[in-house]
């Protein structure tokens, strides 16, 4: 990959794959993919933090109110309020990063 494919500091916040034809993951492939994503997150945790794969499944689509509350991008076409809906044709992964608790730091 070339430097132009990344942000100025070389980091990436999203990976998007658009398959030209529907694909199917075997259990082993799915497990490998989740281990890869979790490993990349953990390896890139800022000092004093933990970073891990925290969610996976169908891609959620949040109402505008929920998106604002969760700190997610607001889709102007989403309803103002209501329960999330899910895009079942999109496999979605999400990570979470937080400060390491003092007890965790002792074990690290």
SULURPE-V138332 format. One record per pair of residues at least 24 apart in sequence whose C-alpha atoms are under 7 Angstrom apart, sorted by the first residue. I is the first residue (numbers start at 1). J is the second residue. Records with the same first field share a line. If there is no record, write none. Layout:
I = J ; J
//
This chain:
48 = 99 ; 100
49 = 97 ; 98 ; 99 ; 100
50 = 97 ; 98 ; 99 ; 100
51 = 95 ; 96 ; 97 ; 98
52 = 95 ; 96 ; 97
53 = 94 ; 95 ; 96
54 = 94 ; 95 ; 96
55 = 93 ; 94 ; 95
56 = 92 ; 93 ; 94
57 = 91 ; 92 ; 93
58 = 86 ; 87 ; 88 ; 90 ; 91 ; 92
59 = 86 ; 87 ; 88 ; 90 ; 91 ; 92
60 = 84 ; 85 ; 86 ; 87
61 = 85 ; 86
//
